[in-house]
Amino acid sequence: MNETDLPCSDCGSALTERMIPAKDLPLPVETEQPIQVAICPSCEARYYPEQTLTTLAGTPADPARHGDR
Ligand SMILES: [Zn+2]
């Protein structure tokens, strides 16, 4: 089951898969890897596949890293 198999919940258009830089996400993410999202070409709504959310949630925020000494 793919997130892009679903239509946009706003306008019903077919979603398009896109890889975007993680820093383009409205989330505090410490990864430089591109993130897969599903974008509606009609209204530009963004959907985040569960796999993407899992990847983001699994990003280790290292609390011990407070700069070099
Ligand atoms: Zn839409």
N, CA, C, O and the ligand as a Tripos MOL2 file, in Angstrom:
@<TRIPOS>MOLECULE
protein
  277   275    70     0     0
PROTEIN
NO_CHARGES

@<TRIPOS>ATOM
      1 N           0.8470   -1.2010    0.0000 N.3       1 MET1
      2 CA          0.0000    0.0000    0.0000 C.3       1 MET1
      3 C           0.8700    1.2340    0.0000 C.2       1 MET1
      4 O           1.6980    1.4210    0.8910 O.2       1 MET1
      5 N           0.6880    2.0570   -0.9740 N.am      2 ASN2
      6 CA          1.4930    3.2390   -1.1270 C.3       2 ASN2
      7 C           0.6530    4.4750   -0.8420 C.2       2 ASN2
      8 O          -0.5260    4.5330   -1.1920 O.2       2 ASN2
      9 N           1.2660    5.4520   -0.2080 N.am      3 GLU3
     10 CA          0.5440    6.6830    0.0870 C.3       3 GLU3
     11 C           0.0770    7.3640   -1.1910 C.2       3 GLU3
     12 O          -0.9730    8.0060   -1.2170 O.2       3 GLU3
     13 N           0.8580    7.2200   -2.2390 N.am      4 THR4
     14 CA          0.5190    7.8920   -3.4850 C.3       4 THR4
     15 C          -0.5760    7.1690   -4.2480 C.2       4 THR4
     16 O          -1.0290    7.6470   -5.2880 O.2       4 THR4
     17 N          -1.0100    6.0110   -3.7380 N.am      5 ASP5
     18 CA         -2.1490    5.3470   -4.3570 C.3       5 ASP5
     19 C          -3.4550    6.0200   -3.9540 C.2       5 ASP5
     20 O          -4.5000    5.8080   -4.5700 O.2       5 ASP5
     21 N          -3.3720    6.8280   -2.9160 N.am      6 LEU6
     22 CA         -4.5670    7.4920   -2.4200 C.3       6 LEU6
     23 C          -4.7540    8.8330   -3.1260 C.2       6 LEU6
     24 O          -3.7770    9.4980   -3.4710 O.2       6 LEU6
     25 N          -5.9890    9.2240   -3.3370 N.am      7 PRO7
     26 CA         -6.2400   10.5540   -3.9010 C.3       7 PRO7
     27 C          -6.1030   11.6170   -2.8250 C.2       7 PRO7
     28 O          -6.1490   11.3240   -1.6300 O.2       7 PRO7
     29 N          -5.9340   12.8460   -3.2660 N.am      8 CYS8
     30 CA         -5.8740   13.9700   -2.3370 C.3       8 CYS8
     31 C          -7.1880   14.0590   -1.5770 C.2       8 CYS8
     32 O          -8.2650   13.9950   -2.1690 O.2       8 CYS8
     33 N          -7.0890   14.2070   -0.2520 N.am      9 SER9
     34 CA         -8.3210   14.2450    0.5350 C.3       9 SER9
     35 C          -9.0320   15.5840    0.3880 C.2       9 SER9
     36 O         -10.1880   15.7230    0.7890 O.2       9 SER9
     37 N          -8.3560   16.5540   -0.1770 N.am     10 ASP10
     38 CA         -8.9720   17.8660   -0.3740 C.3      10 ASP10
     39 C          -9.7240   17.9500   -1.6950 C.2      10 ASP10
     40 O         -10.8760   18.3820   -1.7380 O.2      10 ASP10
     41 N          -9.0580   17.5290   -2.7820 N.am     11 CYS11
     42 CA         -9.6610   17.7330   -4.0980 C.3      11 CYS11
     43 C          -9.7950   16.4500   -4.8960 C.2      11 CYS11
     44 O         -10.3910   16.4520   -5.9730 O.2      11 CYS11
     45 N          -9.2450   15.3420   -4.3790 N.am     12 GLY12
     46 CA         -9.4400   14.0550   -5.0470 C.3      12 GLY12
     47 C          -8.4910   13.7880   -6.1920 C.2      12 GLY12
     48 O          -8.6400   12.7800   -6.8830 O.2      12 GLY12
     49 N          -7.5180   14.6550   -6.4180 N.am     13 SER13
     50 CA         -6.5540   14.4300   -7.4880 C.3      13 SER13
     51 C          -5.5730   13.3410   -7.0970 C.2      13 SER13
     52 O          -5.3620   13.0850   -5.9110 O.2      13 SER13
     53 N          -4.9760   12.7030   -8.0850 N.am     14 ALA14
     54 CA         -3.9600   11.7000   -7.8160 C.3      14 ALA14
     55 C          -2.7010   12.3880   -7.3120 C.2      14 ALA14
     56 O          -2.3080   13.4400   -7.8160 O.2      14 ALA14
     57 N          -2.0690   11.7760   -6.3020 N.am     15 LEU15
     58 CA         -0.8770   12.3840   -5.7140 C.3      15 LEU15
     59 C           0.3680   11.9940   -6.4880 C.2      15 LEU15
     60 O           0.4140   10.9520   -7.1420 O.2      15 LEU15
     61 N           1.3710   12.8450   -6.4020 N.am     16 THR16
     62 CA          2.6420   12.6070   -7.0670 C.3      16 THR16
     63 C           3.7290   12.4260   -6.0320 C.2      16 THR16
     64 O           3.8210   13.1970   -5.0760 O.2      16 THR16
     65 N           4.5560   11.4060   -6.2200 N.am     17 GLU17
     66 CA          5.6770   11.2100   -5.3100 C.3      17 GLU17
     67 C           6.7760   12.2050   -5.6200 C.2      17 GLU17
     68 O           7.0620   12.5010   -6.7800 O.2      17 GLU17
     69 N           7.3740   12.7070   -4.5820 N.am     18 ARG18
     70 CA          8.4470   13.6710   -4.7620 C.3      18 ARG18
     71 C           9.4550   13.5080   -3.6450 C.2      18 ARG18
     72 O           9.0850   13.2380   -2.5020 O.2      18 ARG18
     73 N          10.7160   13.6700   -3.9660 N.am     19 MET19
     74 CA         11.7470   13.6830   -2.9320 C.3      19 MET19
     75 C          12.1120   15.1320   -2.6550 C.2      19 MET19
     76 O          12.4840   15.8710   -3.5660 O.2      19 MET19
     77 N          12.0050   15.5360   -1.3950 N.am     20 ILE20
     78 CA         12.3680   16.9030   -1.0570 C.3      20 ILE20
     79 C          13.4190   16.8780    0.0480 C.2      20 ILE20
     80 O          13.4910   15.9210    0.8180 O.2      20 ILE20
     81 N          14.2330   17.9290    0.1260 N.am     21 PRO21
     82 CA         15.2240   17.9920    1.2090 C.3      21 PRO21
     83 C          14.5150   18.0280    2.5520 C.2      21 PRO21
     84 O          13.4780   18.6750    2.6980 O.2      21 PRO21
     85 N          15.0780   17.3330    3.5310 N.am     22 ALA22
     86 CA         14.4390   17.2440    4.8430 C.3      22 ALA22
     87 C          14.2780   18.6180    5.4670 C.2      22 ALA22
     88 O          13.3450   18.8560    6.2340 O.2      22 ALA22
     89 N          15.1870   19.5180    5.1370 N.am     23 LYS23
     90 CA         15.1050   20.8440    5.7500 C.3      23 LYS23
     91 C          13.9630   21.6750    5.1820 C.2      23 LYS23
     92 O          13.6540   22.7480    5.7000 O.2      23 LYS23
     93 N          13.3350   21.1800    4.1160 N.am     24 ASP24
     94 CA         12.1520   21.8560    3.5930 C.3      24 ASP24
     95 C          10.9030   21.5030    4.3780 C.2      24 ASP24
     96 O           9.8470   22.1100    4.1940 O.2      24 ASP24
     97 N          11.0310   20.5190    5.2530 N.am     25 LEU25
     98 CA          9.8810   20.1200    6.0480 C.3      25 LEU25
     99 C           9.6620   21.1050    7.1900 C.2      25 LEU25
    100 O          10.6140   21.6690    7.7300 O.2      25 LEU25
    101 N           8.4040   21.3040    7.5480 N.am     26 PRO26
    102 CA          8.1080   22.1820    8.6930 C.3      26 PRO26
    103 C           8.3220   21.4520   10.0090 C.2      26 PRO26
    104 O           7.5050   21.5350   10.9250 O.2      26 PRO26
    105 N           9.4340   20.7370   10.0830 N.am     27 LEU27
    106 CA          9.7340   19.9390   11.2630 C.3      27 LEU27
    107 C          11.1970   20.1150   11.6140 C.2      27 LEU27
    108 O          12.0270   20.3260   10.7300 O.2      27 LEU27
    109 N          11.5210   20.0320   12.8890 N.am     28 PRO28
    110 CA         12.9240   20.0980   13.2950 C.3      28 PRO28
    111 C          13.6100   18.7730   13.0280 C.2      28 PRO28
    112 O          13.6250   17.8900   13.8850 O.2      28 PRO28
    113 N          14.1700   18.6370   11.8590 N.am     29 VAL29
    114 CA         14.7780   17.3750   11.4660 C.3      29 VAL29
    115 C          16.2710   17.5640   11.2890 C.2      29 VAL29
    116 O          16.7270   18.4920   10.6210 O.2      29 VAL29
    117 N          17.0210   16.6630   11.9030 N.am     30 GLU30
    118 CA         18.4680   16.7540   11.7560 C.3      30 GLU30
    119 C          18.9770   15.7030   10.7990 C.2      30 GLU30
    120 O          19.8160   14.8770   11.1590 O.2      30 GLU30
    121 N          18.4830   15.7320    9.6040 N.am     31 THR31
    122 CA         18.9920   14.8200    8.5930 C.3      31 THR31
    123 C          19.1140   15.5910    7.2900 C.2      31 THR31
    124 O          18.3450   16.5140    7.0210 O.2      31 THR31
    125 N          20.0790   15.2010    6.4960 N.am     32 GLU32
    126 CA         20.2370   15.8820    5.2160 C.3      32 GLU32
    127 C          19.7420   15.0040    4.0830 C.2      32 GLU32
    128 O          19.8870   15.3340    2.9060 O.2      32 GLU32
    129 N          19.1610   13.8950    4.4580 N.am     33 GLN33
    130 CA         18.6460   12.9950    3.4310 C.3      33 GLN33
    131 C          17.3530   13.5500    2.8610 C.2      33 GLN33
    132 O          16.5570   14.1650    3.5700 O.2      33 GLN33
    133 N          17.1540   13.3220    1.5620 N.am     34 PRO34
    134 CA         15.8750   13.7060    0.9720 C.3      34 PRO34
    135 C          14.7530   12.8510    1.5390 C.2      34 PRO34
    136 O          14.9490   11.6730    1.8380 O.2      34 PRO34
    137 N          13.5950   13.4400    1.6830 N.am     35 ILE35
    138 CA         12.4420   12.7880    2.2740 C.3      35 ILE35
    139 C          11.3850   12.6040    1.1980 C.2      35 ILE35
    140 O          11.1260   13.4990    0.3940 O.2      35 ILE35
    141 N          10.7820   11.4250    1.2030 N.am     36 GLN36
    142 CA          9.7330   11.1770    0.2110 C.3      36 GLN36
    143 C           8.4000   11.7060    0.7150 C.2      36 GLN36
    144 O           7.9620   11.3840    1.8190 O.2      36 GLN36
    145 N           7.7750   12.5110   -0.1020 N.am     37 VAL37
    146 CA          6.4530   13.0010    0.2250 C.3      37 VAL37
    147 C           5.5340   12.7680   -0.9640 C.2      37 VAL37
    148 O           5.9910   12.5010   -2.0750 O.2      37 VAL37
    149 N           4.2440   12.8730   -0.7190 N.am     38 ALA38
    150 CA          3.2660   12.8000   -1.7940 C.3      38 ALA38
    151 C           2.6330   14.1710   -1.9320 C.2      38 ALA38
    152 O           2.1120   14.7310   -0.9670 O.2      38 ALA38
    153 N           2.6850   14.6970   -3.1300 N.am     39 ILE39
    154 CA          2.1990   16.0560   -3.3470 C.3      39 ILE39
    155 C           1.0230   16.0440   -4.3060 C.2      39 ILE39
    156 O           1.0350   15.3430   -5.3180 O.2      39 ILE39
    157 N           0.0150   16.8240   -3.9770 N.am     40 CYS40
    158 CA         -1.1230   16.9770   -4.8760 C.3      40 CYS40
    159 C          -0.7810   18.0350   -5.9120 C.2      40 CYS40
    160 O          -0.4930   19.1770   -5.5540 O.2      40 CYS40
    161 N          -0.8080   17.6750   -7.1900 N.am     41 PRO41
    162 CA         -0.4480   18.6440   -8.2350 C.3      41 PRO41
    163 C          -1.4950   19.7380   -8.4010 C.2      41 PRO41
    164 O          -1.2120   20.7770   -8.9970 O.2      41 PRO41
    165 N          -2.6770   19.5230   -7.8910 N.am     42 SER42
    166 CA         -3.7390   20.5150   -8.0810 C.3      42 SER42
    167 C          -3.7350   21.5770   -6.9900 C.2      42 SER42
    168 O          -3.7320   22.7720   -7.2870 O.2      42 SER42
    169 N          -3.7360   21.1480   -5.7230 N.am     43 CYS43
    170 CA         -3.8220   22.1270   -4.6470 C.3      43 CYS43
    171 C          -2.5400   22.1700   -3.8200 C.2      43 CYS43
    172 O          -2.4560   22.9100   -2.8390 O.2      43 CYS43
    173 N          -1.5280   21.3680   -4.2190 N.am     44 GLU44
    174 CA         -0.2190   21.3880   -3.5790 C.3      44 GLU44
    175 C          -0.2590   20.9760   -2.1120 C.2      44 GLU44
    176 O           0.6190   21.3390   -1.3290 O.2      44 GLU44
    177 N          -1.2730   20.2260   -1.7560 N.am     45 ALA45
    178 CA         -1.2890   19.6580   -0.4140 C.3      45 ALA45
    179 C          -0.1760   18.6300   -0.3190 C.2      45 ALA45
    180 O           0.1130   17.9260   -1.2860 O.2      45 ALA45
    181 N           0.4450   18.5440    0.8440 N.am     46 ARG46
    182 CA          1.5380   17.5980    1.0380 C.3      46 ARG46
    183 C           1.1100   16.4970    1.9840 C.2      46 ARG46
    184 O           0.4670   16.7360    3.0060 O.2      46 ARG46
    185 N           1.4850   15.2870    1.6160 N.am     47 TYR47
    186 CA          1.2050   14.1490    2.4750 C.3      47 TYR47
    187 C           2.5070   13.4430    2.7760 C.2      47 TYR47
    188 O           3.3640   13.2890    1.9050 O.2      47 TYR47
    189 N           2.6470   13.0170    4.0160 N.am     48 TYR48
    190 CA          3.8690   12.3390    4.4150 C.3      48 TYR48
    191 C           3.5810   10.8650    4.6200 C.2      48 TYR48
    192 O           2.8190   10.4930    5.5120 O.2      48 TYR48
    193 N           4.1840   10.0300    3.8000 N.am     49 PRO49
    194 CA          3.9840    8.5830    3.9550 C.3      49 PRO49
    195 C           4.4380    8.1250    5.3350 C.2      49 PRO49
    196 O           5.3260    8.7160    5.9490 O.2      49 PRO49
    197 N           3.8120    7.0730    5.7970 N.am     50 GLU50
    198 CA          4.1180    6.5740    7.1360 C.3      50 GLU50
    199 C           5.5860    6.2340    7.2630 C.2      50 GLU50
    200 O           6.1940    6.4360    8.3140 O.2      50 GLU50
    201 N           6.1490    5.7200    6.1960 N.am     51 GLN51
    202 CA          7.5610    5.3550    6.2110 C.3      51 GLN51
    203 C           8.4210    6.5900    6.4430 C.2      51 GLN51
    204 O           9.4230    6.5380    7.1570 O.2      51 GLN51
    205 N           8.0250    7.6840    5.8410 N.am     52 THR52
    206 CA          8.7600    8.9280    6.0190 C.3      52 THR52
    207 C           8.6920    9.3930    7.4690 C.2      52 THR52
    208 O           9.6930    9.8080    8.0530 O.2      52 THR52
    209 N           7.4900    9.3140    8.0370 N.am     53 LEU53
    210 CA          7.3220    9.7390    9.4230 C.3      53 LEU53
    211 C           8.1440    8.8640   10.3540 C.2      53 LEU53
    212 O           8.7230    9.3420   11.3290 O.2      53 LEU53
    213 N           8.1890    7.5710   10.0390 N.am     54 THR54
    214 CA          8.9810    6.6530   10.8520 C.3      54 THR54
    215 C          10.4540    7.0110   10.7600 C.2      54 THR54
    216 O          11.1710    6.9940   11.7610 O.2      54 THR54
    217 N          10.8960    7.3340    9.5620 N.am     55 THR55
    218 CA         12.2870    7.7290    9.3770 C.3      55 THR55
    219 C          12.6060    8.9670   10.1840 C.2      55 THR55
    220 O          13.6530    9.0540   10.8270 O.2      55 THR55
    221 N          11.6990    9.9240   10.1460 N.am     56 LEU56
    222 CA         11.9200   11.1730   10.8720 C.3      56 LEU56
    223 C          11.9160   10.9380   12.3750 C.2      56 LEU56
    224 O          12.7410   11.4860   13.1060 O.2      56 LEU56
    225 N          10.9740   10.1130   12.8230 N.am     57 ALA57
    226 CA         10.8730    9.8360   14.2560 C.3      57 ALA57
    227 C          12.1040    9.0820   14.7380 C.2      57 ALA57
    228 O          12.5000    9.1860   15.9000 O.2      57 ALA57
    229 N          12.7050    8.3180   13.8240 N.am     58 GLY58
    230 CA         13.8570    7.5180   14.2130 C.3      58 GLY58
    231 C          15.1590    8.2840   14.1170 C.2      58 GLY58
    232 O          16.2180    7.7540   14.4530 O.2      58 GLY58
    233 N          15.0940    9.5230   13.6630 N.am     59 THR59
    234 CA         16.3020   10.3280   13.5800 C.3      59 THR59
    235 C          16.8060   10.6320   14.9810 C.2      59 THR59
    236 O          16.1200   11.3020   15.7540 O.2      59 THR59
    237 N          17.9770   10.1570   15.3100 N.am     60 PRO60
    238 CA         18.4790   10.3720   16.6620 C.3      60 PRO60
    239 C          18.9020   11.8210   16.8770 C.2      60 PRO60
    240 O          19.7960   12.3310   16.2030 O.2      60 PRO60
    241 N          18.2490   12.4620   17.8170 N.am     61 ALA61
    242 CA         18.6770   13.7950   18.2200 C.3      61 ALA61
    243 C          19.6810   13.6020   19.3410 C.2      61 ALA61
    244 O          19.3110   13.2360   20.4560 O.2      61 ALA61
    245 N          20.9180   13.8420   19.0570 N.am     62 ASP62
    246 CA         21.9790   13.5410   19.9990 C.3      62 ASP62
    247 C          22.0950   14.6570   21.0420 C.2      62 ASP62
    248 O          22.6090   15.7320   20.7320 O.2      62 ASP62
    249 N          21.6330   14.4220   22.2560 N.am     63 PRO63
    250 CA         21.6330   15.4830   23.2770 C.3      63 PRO63
    251 C          23.0240   15.7630   23.8220 C.2      63 PRO63
    252 O          23.2330   16.7760   24.4890 O.2      63 PRO63
    253 N          23.9740   14.8820   23.5480 N.am     64 ALA64
    254 CA         25.3160   15.0560   24.0880 C.3      64 ALA64
    255 C          26.1540   15.9870   23.2250 C.2      64 ALA64
    256 O          27.2780   16.3500   23.5720 O.2      64 ALA64
    257 N          25.5720   16.3630   22.0840 N.am     65 ARG65
    258 CA         26.3610   17.1620   21.1550 C.3      65 ARG65
    259 C          26.1240   18.6460   21.3930 C.2      65 ARG65
    260 O          25.2220   19.2380   20.8000 O.2      65 ARG65
    261 N          26.9130   19.2300   22.2400 N.am     66 HIS66
    262 CA         26.7490   20.6450   22.5340 C.3      66 HIS66
    263 C          27.9210   21.4580   22.0170 C.2      66 HIS66
    264 O          28.3060   22.4660   22.6100 O.2      66 HIS66
    265 N          28.4710   21.0160   20.9260 N.am     67 GLY67
    266 CA         29.6040   21.7490   20.3820 C.3      67 GLY67
    267 C          30.9170   21.1310   20.7980 C.2      67 GLY67
    268 O          30.9780   20.3170   21.7200 O.2      67 GLY67
    269 N          31.9560   21.5250   20.1110 N.am     68 ASP68
    270 CA         33.2630   20.9250   20.3570 C.3      68 ASP68
    271 C          34.0080   21.6490   21.4840 C.2      68 ASP68
    272 O          33.8740   22.8580   21.6770 O.2      68 ASP68
    273 N          34.7810   20.8750   22.2030 N.am     69 ARG69
    274 CA         35.6210   21.4600   23.2480 C.3      69 ARG69
    275 C          37.0600   21.0800   23.0060 C.2      69 ARG69
    276 O          37.9400   21.4710   23.7730 O.2      69 ARG69
    277 ZN         -5.5210   18.3220   -3.7710 Zn       70 ZN70
@<TRIPOS>BOND
     1     1     2 1
     2     2     3 1
     3     3     4 2
     4     3     5 am
     5     5     6 1
     6     6     7 1
     7     7     8 2
     8     7     9 am
     9     9    10 1
    10    10    11 1
    11    11    12 2
    12    11    13 am
    13    13    14 1
    14    14    15 1
    15    15    16 2
    16    15    17 am
    17    17    18 1
    18    18    19 1
    19    19    20 2
    20    19    21 am
    21    21    22 1
    22    22    23 1
    23    23    24 2
    24    23    25 am
    25    25    26 1
    26    26    27 1
    27    27    28 2
    28    27    29 am
    29    29    30 1
    30    30    31 1
    31    31    32 2
    32    31    33 am
    33    33    34 1
    34    34    35 1
    35    35    36 2
    36    35    37 am
    37    37    38 1
    38    38    39 1
    39    39    40 2
    40    39    41 am
    41    41    42 1
    42    42    43 1
    43    43    44 2
    44    43    45 am
    45    45    46 1
    46    46    47 1
    47    47    48 2
    48    47    49 am
    49    49    50 1
    50    50    51 1
    51    51    52 2
    52    51    53 am
    53    53    54 1
    54    54    55 1
    55    55    56 2
    56    55    57 am
    57    57    58 1
    58    58    59 1
    59    59    60 2
    60    59    61 am
    61    61    62 1
    62    62    63 1
    63    63    64 2
    64    63    65 am
    65    65    66 1
    66    66    67 1
    67    67    68 2
    68    67    69 am
    69    69    70 1
    70    70    71 1
    71    71    72 2
    72    71    73 am
    73    73    74 1
    74    74    75 1
    75    75    76 2
    76    75    77 am
    77    77    78 1
    78    78    79 1
    79    79    80 2
    80    79    81 am
    81    81    82 1
    82    82    83 1
    83    83    84 2
    84    83    85 am
    85    85    86 1
    86    86    87 1
    87    87    88 2
    88    87    89 am
    89    89    90 1
    90    90    91 1
    91    91    92 2
    92    91    93 am
    93    93    94 1
    94    94    95 1
    95    95    96 2
    96    95    97 am
    97    97    98 1
    98    98    99 1
    99    99   100 2
   100    99   101 am
   101   101   102 1
   102   102   103 1
   103   103   104 2
   104   103   105 am
   105   105   106 1
   106   106   107 1
   107   107   108 2
   108   107   109 am
   109   109   110 1
   110   110   111 1
   111   111   112 2
   112   111   113 am
   113   113   114 1
   114   114   115 1
   115   115   116 2
   116   115   117 am
   117   117   118 1
   118   118   119 1
   119   119   120 2
   120   119   121 am
   121   121   122 1
   122   122   123 1
   123   123   124 2
   124   123   125 am
   125   125   126 1
   126   126   127 1
   127   127   128 2
   128   127   129 am
   129   129   130 1
   130   130   131 1
   131   131   132 2
   132   131   133 am
   133   133   134 1
   134   134   135 1
   135   135   136 2
   136   135   137 am
   137   137   138 1
   138   138   139 1
   139   139   140 2
   140   139   141 am
   141   141   142 1
   142   142   143 1
   143   143   144 2
   144   143   145 am
   145   145   146 1
   146   146   147 1
   147   147   148 2
   148   147   149 am
   149   149   150 1
   150   150   151 1
   151   151   152 2
   152   151   153 am
   153   153   154 1
   154   154   155 1
   155   155   156 2
   156   155   157 am
   157   157   158 1
   158   158   159 1
   159   159   160 2
   160   159   161 am
   161   161   162 1
   162   162   163 1
   163   163   164 2
   164   163   165 am
   165   165   166 1
   166   166   167 1
   167   167   168 2
   168   167   169 am
   169   169   170 1
   170   170   171 1
   171   171   172 2
   172   171   173 am
   173   173   174 1
   174   174   175 1
   175   175   176 2
   176   175   177 am
   177   177   178 1
   178   178   179 1
   179   179   180 2
   180   179   181 am
   181   181   182 1
   182   182   183 1
   183   183   184 2
   184   183   185 am
   185   185   186 1
   186   186   187 1
   187   187   188 2
   188   187   189 am
   189   189   190 1
   190   190   191 1
   191   191   192 2
   192   191   193 am
   193   193   194 1
   194   194   195 1
   195   195   196 2
   196   195   197 am
   197   197   198 1
   198   198   199 1
   199   199   200 2
   200   199   201 am
   201   201   202 1
   202   202   203 1
   203   203   204 2
   204   203   205 am
   205   205   206 1
   206   206   207 1
   207   207   208 2
   208   207   209 am
   209   209   210 1
   210   210   211 1
   211   211   212 2
   212   211   213 am
   213   213   214 1
   214   214   215 1
   215   215   216 2
   216   215   217 am
   217   217   218 1
   218   218   219 1
   219   219   220 2
   220   219   221 am
   221   221   222 1
   222   222   223 1
   223   223   224 2
   224   223   225 am
   225   225   226 1
   226   226   227 1
   227   227   228 2
   228   227   229 am
   229   229   230 1
   230   230   231 1
   231   231   232 2
   232   231   233 am
   233   233   234 1
   234   234   235 1
   235   235   236 2
   236   235   237 am
   237   237   238 1
   238   238   239 1
   239   239   240 2
   240   239   241 am
   241   241   242 1
   242   242   243 1
   243   243   244 2
   244   243   245 am
   245   245   246 1
   246   246   247 1
   247   247   248 2
   248   247   249 am
   249   249   250 1
   250   250   251 1
   251   251   252 2
   252   251   253 am
   253   253   254 1
   254   254   255 1
   255   255   256 2
   256   255   257 am
   257   257   258 1
   258   258   259 1
   259   259   260 2
   260   259   261 am
   261   261   262 1
   262   262   263 1
   263   263   264 2
   264   263   265 am
   265   265   266 1
   266   266   267 1
   267   267   268 2
   268   267   269 am
   269   269   270 1
   270   270   271 1
   271   271   272 2
   272   271   273 am
   273   273   274 1
   274   274   275 1
   275   275   276 2
@<TRIPOS>SUBSTRUCTURE
     1 MET1         2 RESIDUE 1 A MET
     2 ASN2         6 RESIDUE 1 A ASN
     3 GLU3        10 RESIDUE 1 A GLU
     4 THR4        14 RESIDUE 1 A THR
     5 ASP5        18 RESIDUE 1 A ASP
     6 LEU6        22 RESIDUE 1 A LEU
     7 PRO7        26 RESIDUE 1 A PRO
     8 CYS8        30 RESIDUE 1 A CYS
     9 SER9        34 RESIDUE 1 A SER
    10 ASP10       38 RESIDUE 1 A ASP
    11 CYS11       42 RESIDUE 1 A CYS
    12 GLY12       46 RESIDUE 1 A GLY
    13 SER13       50 RESIDUE 1 A SER
    14 ALA14       54 RESIDUE 1 A ALA
    15 LEU15       58 RESIDUE 1 A LEU
    16 THR16       62 RESIDUE 1 A THR
    17 GLU17       66 RESIDUE 1 A GLU
    18 ARG18       70 RESIDUE 1 A ARG
    19 MET19       74 RESIDUE 1 A MET
    20 ILE20       78 RESIDUE 1 A ILE
    21 PRO21       82 RESIDUE 1 A PRO
    22 ALA22       86 RESIDUE 1 A ALA
    23 LYS23       90 RESIDUE 1 A LYS
    24 ASP24       94 RESIDUE 1 A ASP
    25 LEU25       98 RESIDUE 1 A LEU
    26 PRO26      102 RESIDUE 1 A PRO
    27 LEU27      106 RESIDUE 1 A LEU
    28 PRO28      110 RESIDUE 1 A PRO
    29 VAL29      114 RESIDUE 1 A VAL
    30 GLU30      118 RESIDUE 1 A GLU
    31 THR31      122 RESIDUE 1 A THR
    32 GLU32      126 RESIDUE 1 A GLU
    33 GLN33      130 RESIDUE 1 A GLN
    34 PRO34      134 RESIDUE 1 A PRO
    35 ILE35      138 RESIDUE 1 A ILE
    36 GLN36      142 RESIDUE 1 A GLN
    37 VAL37      146 RESIDUE 1 A VAL
    38 ALA38      150 RESIDUE 1 A ALA
    39 ILE39      154 RESIDUE 1 A ILE
    40 CYS40      158 RESIDUE 1 A CYS
    41 PRO41      162 RESIDUE 1 A PRO
    42 SER42      166 RESIDUE 1 A SER
    43 CYS43      170 RESIDUE 1 A CYS
    44 GLU44      174 RESIDUE 1 A GLU
    45 ALA45      178 RESIDUE 1 A ALA
    46 ARG46      182 RESIDUE 1 A ARG
    47 TYR47      186 RESIDUE 1 A TYR
    48 TYR48      190 RESIDUE 1 A TYR
    49 PRO49      194 RESIDUE 1 A PRO
    50 GLU50      198 RESIDUE 1 A GLU
    51 GLN51      202 RESIDUE 1 A GLN
    52 THR52      206 RESIDUE 1 A THR
    53 LEU53      210 RESIDUE 1 A LEU
    54 THR54      214 RESIDUE 1 A THR
    55 THR55      218 RESIDUE 1 A THR
    56 LEU56      222 RESIDUE 1 A LEU
    57 ALA57      226 RESIDUE 1 A ALA
    58 GLY58      230 RESIDUE 1 A GLY
    59 THR59      234 RESIDUE 1 A THR
    60 PRO60      238 RESIDUE 1 A PRO
    61 ALA61      242 RESIDUE 1 A ALA
    62 ASP62      246 RESIDUE 1 A ASP
    63 PRO63      250 RESIDUE 1 A PRO
    64 ALA64      254 RESIDUE 1 A ALA
    65 ARG65      258 RESIDUE 1 A ARG
    66 HIS66      262 RESIDUE 1 A HIS
    67 GLY67      266 RESIDUE 1 A GLY
    68 ASP68      270 RESIDUE 1 A ASP
    69 ARG69      274 RESIDUE 1 A ARG
    70 ZN70       277 GROUP 0 **** ****
